[in-house]
Amino acid sequence: MSALLITDIGSLVGIHPKNISVLKGSRMNTLPAINNAWILCEDGLIADFGSMDNLAANLPTSLTSISAKGGYVFPSWCDSHTHIVFAASREEEFVMKIQGRSYEEIAAVGGGILNSSRKLQNETEDHLFESASMRLKDMIKQGTGAVEIKSGYGLTLDSELKMLRVIKRLKEAFKIPIKASFLAAHTYPEDYKNDHNGYIKLIIDKMLPKIADEGLADYIDVFCEKGFFSVDETEKLLEAGAKYSLPPKIHANQLSISGAVQVGVKHNAISVDHLEVTDEDVISSLSSSNTIATLLPSCSLYLGIPFANARGLINADIPVALASDFNPGSTPSGNMNLVVSLGCIKLKMLPEEAINAATLNGAAAMQLSDTIGSITVGKRANLFITRPMSSLAYLPYSFGQTQIEKVVLNGEID
């Protein structure tokens, strides 16, 4: 592997010290950068960087050198919440939304998660892998350099295993870090609509042992929400996951104050995700924990539901991450550039806060911030180069129009 030298960088952004693994509160507004910079990538890692006035003298003999031509260089986006393994799109529900039907109304007529579940159960593993690969390639072109992918459209032993095996294949086929979350507790399948205990027993007694035996998951996830999984049911599932060393990541407070955040904090969840609905108790619970609040503003945009209270969370010294929630029903997009723009436009995050939330804090929400998420010597050289920009704020300001010129993965131009 030859070394890569990028010169003439307008601004090298996101230079955090090695000992900084997550940013909380006011520190999220700190985004160190070097103007007129260079960066050297070697053996897939960030080897060195600095000002063009002090370009390293002793460079590797086998070297590819490119000029950023004044463009900015950022660490890759770290998308810590996606559902990109699915069988088919759901644009028929898109039309229903336009006609005024709510999320709950669409689910009641056979739409929603159960719609995706029916389609996935009849799909082959190979087709799921190919379609998810296409989505992931698009996400990488848009600057994503690490991703978490959830199961949850299987809802049977065989189909949940099928999804997780697809994610395992994606891990092996792609150059970026990928984490897998086991989300059979996404909704109750039709066969268990009136037998919640039976489905929970299936997850605990059949699914978890098999998944652990094959090493298919990094996390356990539960959709803790009214009409889905209660706090008590969630707690039972998290306790079962812990026996297999699966840390929790919770779908929390998307539609209501459900108690999901508190149960997540109680069980040391890596992150609680969504949080479109919060109150003082939710914020207080998070502020006394190490759990990350992962916000999904493109979901709010698409569904027309409230946007999360990012300012309240940040002001309470809580670490906030931003992620895409890419899925066929409520967020059919994995464009993290749009997510960062929405973080500014709708969540009222400053550009520095939104970029940190989508890089270092996103990496932390996947327990990857020791290897990715910032411009730090020794971290994986996953970066993207933009067009020349007038300022850092231009990136989120120019929503809907990509500024990315080149993507670098493991120190190589992708």
C-alpha positions as CSV (number, residue, x, y, z in Angstrom):
1,M,0.0,0.0,0.0
2,S,1.6,3.3,-1.1
3,A,1.3,6.4,1.0
4,L,-1.0,9.2,0.1
5,L,-0.1,12.9,0.5
6,I,-2.9,15.5,0.2
7,T,-1.6,19.1,-0.1
8,D,-3.0,22.5,-0.6
9,I,-5.9,21.9,1.8
10,G,-8.0,25.0,2.4
11,S,-8.8,23.8,5.9
12,L,-8.1,20.4,7.6
13,V,-11.0,20.0,9.9
14,G,-11.7,18.0,13.0
15,I,-8.2,17.7,14.6
16,H,-9.0,16.3,18.0
17,P,-6.4,15.0,20.5
18,K,-6.1,11.2,20.8
19,N,-7.5,11.2,24.3
20,I,-10.8,12.8,23.2
21,S,-13.3,10.0,22.4
22,V,-16.6,11.9,22.8
23,L,-17.6,15.6,23.0
24,K,-20.2,16.8,25.5
25,G,-22.1,20.1,25.9
26,S,-20.1,23.2,25.1
27,R,-17.1,21.2,23.9
28,M,-19.2,20.2,20.9
29,N,-18.6,23.7,19.5
30,T,-14.9,23.1,19.4
31,L,-13.7,21.9,16.0
32,P,-10.0,22.5,15.6
33,A,-8.6,23.0,12.1
34,I,-5.5,24.0,10.3
35,N,-5.8,26.3,7.3
36,N,-3.5,25.8,4.2
37,A,-2.7,22.3,5.3
38,W,-1.4,18.9,4.2
39,I,-2.1,15.4,5.5
40,L,-0.1,12.2,5.0
41,C,-1.8,8.8,5.1
42,E,0.3,5.6,5.3
43,D,-0.6,2.0,5.8
44,G,-4.2,3.0,5.8
45,L,-3.8,5.3,8.8
46,I,-3.3,9.1,9.4
47,A,0.5,9.4,9.7
48,D,1.1,13.1,10.0
49,F,-0.4,16.5,9.1
50,G,0.4,20.2,9.4
51,S,0.6,23.5,7.7
52,M,1.9,23.8,4.1
53,D,4.6,26.2,5.6
54,N,6.0,23.1,7.4
55,L,5.5,20.3,4.9
56,A,7.3,17.1,6.1
57,A,10.7,16.7,4.7
58,N,11.1,12.9,5.0
59,L,8.3,11.5,3.0
60,P,7.9,7.9,2.0
61,T,9.5,6.9,-1.3
62,S,6.4,5.1,-2.6
63,L,4.0,8.1,-2.5
64,T,0.9,9.3,-4.3
65,S,0.5,13.0,-4.0
66,I,-2.7,15.0,-4.8
67,S,-3.7,18.6,-4.4
68,A,-6.9,19.5,-2.6
69,K,-6.8,22.7,-4.6
70,G,-8.1,24.7,-1.7
71,G,-10.9,22.2,-0.8
72,Y,-11.6,21.3,2.8
73,V,-10.7,17.9,4.3
74,F,-13.0,16.3,6.9
75,P,-13.0,13.0,8.7
76,S,-15.6,10.7,7.1
77,W,-19.2,10.8,8.4
78,C,-19.9,8.1,11.0
79,D,-23.5,7.0,10.6
80,S,-24.5,5.2,13.8
81,H,-28.1,4.3,13.0
82,T,-29.3,2.7,9.7
83,H,-31.6,0.0,8.5
84,I,-30.2,-0.4,5.0
85,V,-30.8,-4.2,4.6
86,F,-34.4,-4.4,3.3
87,A,-36.1,-6.1,0.4
88,A,-38.1,-3.3,-1.3
89,S,-38.9,0.4,-1.1
90,R,-42.3,1.6,0.3
91,E,-43.2,4.6,-1.9
92,E,-46.9,3.5,-1.8
93,E,-46.7,4.6,1.9
94,F,-45.1,7.9,0.8
95,V,-48.3,8.6,-1.2
96,M,-50.4,7.7,1.9
97,K,-48.4,10.2,4.0
98,I,-49.1,12.9,1.4
99,Q,-52.8,12.1,1.7
100,G,-52.6,12.7,5.4
101,R,-52.4,9.3,7.0
102,S,-50.2,9.1,10.1
103,Y,-47.5,6.6,10.9
104,E,-49.9,4.7,13.2
105,E,-52.7,4.7,10.6
106,I,-50.4,3.3,7.9
107,A,-49.2,0.5,10.2
108,A,-52.9,-0.3,11.0
109,V,-53.6,-1.1,7.3
110,G,-50.6,-3.4,6.9
111,G,-47.9,-0.8,6.2
112,G,-44.9,0.1,8.3
113,I,-42.4,-2.4,9.6
114,L,-44.7,-5.4,8.9
115,N,-44.8,-4.4,5.3
116,S,-41.0,-4.6,5.1
117,S,-41.0,-7.8,7.1
118,R,-43.4,-9.6,4.6
119,K,-41.2,-8.5,1.7
120,L,-38.0,-9.5,3.3
121,Q,-39.1,-12.9,4.4
122,N,-39.6,-13.8,0.8
123,E,-36.3,-12.4,-0.4
124,T,-33.0,-14.3,-0.9
125,E,-29.9,-13.5,1.1
126,D,-28.0,-12.8,-2.1
127,H,-30.5,-10.2,-3.3
128,L,-30.6,-8.5,0.1
129,F,-26.8,-8.3,0.0
130,E,-26.7,-6.8,-3.5
131,S,-29.4,-4.2,-2.8
132,A,-27.8,-3.2,0.5
133,S,-24.4,-3.0,-1.2
134,M,-25.8,-0.5,-3.7
135,R,-27.1,1.7,-0.9
136,L,-23.9,1.5,1.0
137,K,-21.9,2.5,-2.1
138,D,-24.0,5.5,-2.5
139,M,-23.6,6.4,1.2
140,I,-19.8,6.1,0.9
141,K,-19.8,8.4,-2.2
142,Q,-21.6,11.0,0.0
143,G,-18.9,10.8,2.6
144,T,-19.9,8.1,5.1
145,G,-16.9,6.1,6.3
146,A,-18.4,4.0,9.2
147,V,-21.9,2.7,9.6
148,E,-24.1,0.7,12.0
149,I,-26.8,-1.5,10.4
150,K,-29.8,-3.0,12.2
151,S,-31.8,-6.1,11.6
152,G,-35.5,-6.0,12.5
153,Y,-37.4,-6.6,9.3
154,G,-37.1,-10.4,9.7
155,L,-39.2,-11.0,12.8
156,T,-38.7,-14.7,12.5
157,L,-35.6,-16.8,13.5
158,D,-34.7,-17.6,9.9
159,S,-35.2,-14.1,8.6
160,E,-33.5,-12.3,11.4
161,L,-30.5,-14.6,10.9
162,K,-30.7,-13.9,7.2
163,M,-30.5,-10.2,7.8
164,L,-27.6,-10.4,10.2
165,R,-25.7,-12.8,7.8
166,V,-26.1,-10.1,5.1
167,I,-24.6,-7.5,7.4
168,K,-21.7,-9.9,8.2
169,R,-21.1,-10.2,4.4
170,L,-21.2,-6.4,4.1
171,K,-18.5,-6.2,6.9
172,E,-16.3,-8.5,4.9
173,A,-16.9,-6.9,1.5
174,F,-16.5,-3.2,2.3
175,K,-13.5,-1.1,3.4
176,I,-15.3,0.8,6.1
177,P,-16.1,-0.3,9.8
178,I,-19.6,-1.7,10.1
179,K,-21.4,-2.6,13.3
180,A,-24.5,-4.9,13.5
181,S,-27.4,-4.4,15.8
182,F,-29.9,-7.2,16.6
183,L,-33.4,-5.6,16.4
184,A,-35.9,-8.4,16.4
185,A,-37.8,-6.3,19.0
186,H,-38.8,-3.9,16.2
187,T,-42.5,-4.7,16.4
188,Y,-44.6,-7.8,17.1
189,P,-45.1,-10.0,14.1
190,E,-48.7,-10.9,13.1
191,D,-48.4,-14.4,14.6
192,Y,-47.6,-13.0,18.0
193,K,-49.9,-10.0,17.9
194,N,-51.8,-11.3,20.9
195,D,-48.9,-13.3,22.4
196,H,-46.2,-10.8,23.3
197,N,-44.6,-13.2,25.9
198,G,-44.3,-15.9,23.2
199,Y,-42.4,-13.6,20.8
200,I,-40.1,-12.3,23.6
201,K,-39.5,-16.0,24.5
202,L,-38.6,-16.7,20.9
203,I,-36.1,-13.8,20.9
204,I,-34.5,-14.9,24.2
205,D,-34.6,-18.7,23.8
206,K,-34.0,-19.2,20.1
207,M,-32.7,-16.1,18.4
208,L,-30.1,-14.8,20.9
209,P,-28.3,-18.1,21.4
210,K,-28.0,-18.7,17.6
211,I,-26.9,-15.1,16.9
212,A,-24.3,-15.4,19.7
213,D,-23.1,-18.7,18.4
214,E,-22.4,-17.3,14.9
215,G,-21.1,-13.9,16.2
216,L,-23.6,-12.0,14.1
217,A,-24.3,-9.0,16.3
218,D,-22.5,-6.2,18.2
219,Y,-25.5,-4.7,19.9
220,I,-29.1,-5.5,20.9
221,D,-31.7,-2.9,20.1
222,V,-35.4,-2.5,21.1
223,F,-38.1,-0.2,19.8
224,C,-39.4,0.9,23.2
225,E,-42.6,2.8,22.5
226,K,-46.3,2.8,23.2
227,G,-47.9,0.1,20.9
228,F,-44.6,-1.6,20.5
229,F,-42.4,-2.9,23.3
230,S,-43.1,-1.7,26.9
231,V,-40.4,-0.6,29.4
232,D,-40.8,-3.9,31.2
233,E,-40.5,-5.9,28.0
234,T,-37.5,-3.8,27.0
235,E,-35.8,-4.4,30.3
236,K,-36.3,-8.2,30.0
237,L,-34.7,-8.2,26.5
238,L,-31.8,-6.0,27.5
239,E,-31.0,-8.3,30.4
240,A,-31.1,-11.3,28.0
241,G,-28.8,-9.5,25.6
242,A,-26.3,-8.7,28.4
243,K,-25.9,-12.5,29.0
244,Y,-24.4,-12.7,25.5
245,S,-22.3,-9.5,26.0
246,L,-24.5,-7.4,23.7
247,P,-24.6,-3.8,24.8
248,P,-27.9,-2.0,24.2
249,K,-28.8,0.7,21.7
250,I,-32.4,1.8,22.2
251,H,-35.1,3.3,19.8
252,A,-36.4,5.8,22.3
253,N,-39.1,8.5,22.5
254,Q,-39.9,8.7,18.8
255,L,-43.6,9.1,19.3
256,S,-44.1,9.7,23.0
257,I,-42.5,9.9,26.5
258,S,-42.2,6.2,26.9
259,G,-39.6,5.6,29.6
260,A,-37.3,4.2,27.0
261,V,-34.5,6.7,27.8
262,Q,-34.5,5.9,31.5
263,V,-34.4,2.1,30.9
264,G,-31.6,2.6,28.4
265,V,-29.6,4.6,30.9
266,K,-30.3,2.1,33.6
267,H,-28.7,-0.6,31.4
268,N,-25.8,1.5,30.3
269,A,-27.0,1.9,26.7
270,I,-24.3,3.0,24.3
271,S,-26.9,5.3,22.8
272,V,-30.6,6.2,22.9
273,D,-31.8,7.1,19.4
274,H,-34.6,9.3,18.0
275,L,-35.6,11.4,21.1
276,E,-38.1,13.5,19.1
277,V,-40.1,13.8,22.3
278,T,-38.3,14.7,25.5
279,D,-39.0,16.4,28.9
280,E,-37.0,17.5,31.9
281,D,-36.9,13.9,33.3
282,V,-35.4,12.5,30.1
283,I,-32.7,15.2,30.0
284,S,-31.9,14.8,33.7
285,S,-31.6,11.0,33.2
286,L,-29.2,11.4,30.3
287,S,-27.1,14.2,31.9
288,S,-26.1,11.8,34.8
289,S,-25.0,9.0,32.4
290,N,-22.5,8.3,29.7
291,T,-25.2,7.4,27.1
292,I,-25.1,9.3,23.8
293,A,-28.2,10.9,22.5
294,T,-28.4,10.0,18.7
295,L,-30.7,12.3,16.8
296,L,-32.3,11.5,13.4
297,P,-33.5,14.8,11.9
298,S,-34.2,13.4,8.4
299,C,-36.8,11.1,10.0
300,S,-38.6,14.1,11.5
301,L,-38.4,15.9,8.2
302,Y,-39.9,12.9,6.3
303,L,-42.6,12.0,8.8
304,G,-43.5,15.5,9.7
305,I,-43.0,14.8,13.4
306,P,-41.3,17.1,16.0
307,F,-37.6,17.6,15.7
308,A,-35.5,16.6,18.7
309,N,-34.5,19.2,21.3
310,A,-30.8,19.3,20.5
311,R,-30.2,22.6,22.2
312,G,-31.7,21.3,25.5
313,L,-29.6,18.2,25.3
314,I,-26.3,20.0,24.5
315,N,-27.0,22.7,27.2
316,A,-27.4,19.8,29.7
317,D,-23.8,18.6,28.9
318,I,-25.1,15.5,27.0
319,P,-23.1,14.1,24.1
320,V,-25.2,14.3,20.9
321,A,-24.7,12.3,17.7
322,L,-26.4,12.7,14.3
323,A,-27.3,9.7,12.1
324,S,-29.4,9.1,9.0
325,D,-31.9,6.4,10.1
326,F,-31.8,5.2,6.4
327,N,-34.8,2.9,6.0
328,P,-37.6,2.2,3.5
329,G,-40.4,3.6,5.6
330,S,-39.5,6.7,7.5
331,T,-36.2,7.9,6.1
332,P,-35.4,6.6,2.6
333,S,-32.0,8.5,2.4
334,G,-28.5,7.9,3.8
335,N,-27.2,11.3,2.9
336,M,-25.3,12.5,5.9
337,N,-24.6,15.9,4.3
338,L,-28.4,16.5,4.5
339,V,-28.5,15.2,8.1
340,V,-25.8,17.7,9.1
341,S,-27.6,20.5,7.3
342,L,-30.9,19.6,9.1
343,G,-28.9,19.5,12.4
344,C,-28.2,23.2,11.8
345,I,-31.5,24.3,10.1
346,K,-34.0,22.4,12.3
347,L,-32.1,21.4,15.4
348,K,-30.4,24.8,15.7
349,M,-27.0,23.2,16.1
350,L,-24.0,25.3,15.2
351,P,-22.0,24.0,12.2
352,E,-19.2,22.9,14.5
353,E,-21.6,21.0,16.7
354,A,-23.4,19.3,13.9
355,I,-20.1,18.2,12.3
356,N,-18.7,16.9,15.6
357,A,-22.0,15.1,16.1
358,A,-21.8,13.3,12.7
359,T,-18.1,12.4,13.0
360,L,-16.5,11.9,16.5
361,N,-19.7,11.5,18.4
362,G,-21.1,9.2,15.7
363,A,-18.0,7.1,16.0
364,A,-18.4,7.0,19.8
365,A,-22.0,5.8,19.4
366,M,-20.5,2.8,17.6
367,Q,-17.6,2.4,20.1
368,L,-15.2,3.3,17.2
369,S,-13.9,6.7,18.3
370,D,-10.5,5.3,19.1
371,T,-10.0,4.5,15.5
372,I,-12.1,6.9,13.4
373,G,-14.1,10.1,13.6
374,S,-11.4,12.7,13.8
375,I,-8.1,13.9,12.2
376,T,-5.8,12.2,14.6
377,V,-2.4,10.5,14.0
378,G,-2.9,6.7,14.2
379,K,-6.6,6.7,13.3
380,R,-7.9,5.2,10.2
381,A,-7.5,7.5,7.2
382,N,-11.2,7.7,6.2
383,L,-11.7,11.2,4.9
384,F,-13.4,13.3,2.2
385,I,-12.2,16.3,0.2
386,T,-14.6,19.0,-0.7
387,R,-14.6,21.7,-3.4
388,P,-13.1,25.0,-2.3
389,M,-15.5,26.6,0.2
390,S,-15.8,30.1,1.6
391,S,-16.1,28.8,5.1
392,L,-16.8,25.8,7.3
393,A,-20.5,26.9,7.5
394,Y,-20.8,26.6,3.8
395,L,-21.0,22.8,4.0
396,P,-24.3,22.6,6.0
397,Y,-25.5,25.9,4.4
398,S,-25.5,24.4,0.9
399,F,-28.0,21.7,1.7
400,G,-29.1,19.4,-1.1
401,Q,-26.0,20.1,-3.1
402,T,-22.9,17.9,-2.4
403,Q,-19.6,19.6,-1.9
404,I,-17.6,16.4,-1.9
405,E,-15.0,16.0,-4.6
406,K,-13.1,12.9,-3.5
407,V,-13.5,10.1,-0.9
408,V,-10.5,8.5,0.8
409,L,-10.9,5.1,2.5
410,N,-8.0,3.5,4.5
411,G,-5.6,6.0,2.9
412,E,-6.6,5.3,-0.7
413,I,-8.7,7.3,-3.1
414,D,-12.0,5.4,-3.4
